[in-house]
Amino acid sequence: MSKSQNQSHSKRFAITASDRYLEVFNAFVSAGWEPIKLFTVPTSGFLNDNKAVIARAQKLGMEIQMSRLDNASLAGLARIECDLLVVASYDWRIGRWQDYIPRAINFHPSPLPRYRGPYPLVRAILDDQTEWGVTCHKLAAEFDQGDILAQRVFSLTAHECHESLDLKTQMAMSRLALDVALNFEKLWSEATPQGDGSYVGIWTDNERTLDFGQTTSALDRQLRAFGNFQCIAVLHGIQFHIQQAVVWPEKHSLPPGTVVLSSSVRMVVSCLDGFVGITRWSLLPPHLTHVSRSI
């Protein structure tokens, strides 16, 4: 069935989601949309999971698909008269949905058109942004570039960390989703093109590695930006993954990178204008092989 499908089922939706976007799912259900299918992917369980969203779908009696949403899947959505595909996190590019269903939208964790890309929250802190936002846009062939339906912007503090920004983003996304779900027809018809924007990819290990020749301010920002993704410190040729650290300015005459205190669980390392206290660390990397759109 194509875009001209029976409009008697005009509020049936399918969704791609992981647990961090459960409230987007709930927003559409609470606004009266009928959920018909969930697409999700295996998760690492490190910073995200899909157990809660799967349990919610099972409770609602929805079909659940773990494999890729391909053209056959889109054709299946057409057969069950799906009116809207909601993309709230997904590893794979979705094909020409327009050939099968009337409408598709994506929820993105940045103030588009700035910061397109799979996971821009870390970059927001590295770039010292004073505000952030979340965006709902029409699903387009190019990632994160479709016409914008709605957006919510919020302030950041001077010492924002990845974990606080992540939580603020999820709360704003929940409110945005409810607004979109309740006012969908109007927002869809009035969606505006994005224009030029910016893109940020996933960071490298080099970007996570601390340079003790930097100031305490720069090192603090780096540690806050990566948070549970963990920065890296190389000391005496050994790579440490930093789970928790504190930074303070203090005058000294030590070369940057000098280990001035060390025990089995704590280290203090000199930097350009102070010290970095590494209070929790591991020789093993965090349990994460890659960061994707499903995080």
Buried (B, 14 or more C-beta within 10 A) or exposed (E): BEEEBEEEEBEBBBBBBBBBBBBBBBBBBEBEBBBBBBBBBEBBEBBBBBEBBBEBBEEEEBEEBEEBBEEEBBEBBBEEBBBBBBBBBBBBEBBEBBEBBBBBBBBBBBBBBBBBBBBBBBBBBBEEBEEBBBBBBBBEEEBBBBBBBBBBEBEBEEEBBBEBBBEBBBBBBBBBBBBBBBBBEEBBEEBEEBEEBEBBEBBEEEBBEBBBEBBBBBBBBBBBBBBBBBBBBEBEEEEBBBBBBEBEEEEBEEEBBBBEEEEEEBBBBBBBBBBBBBEEBEEEBBEBEEBBBBB
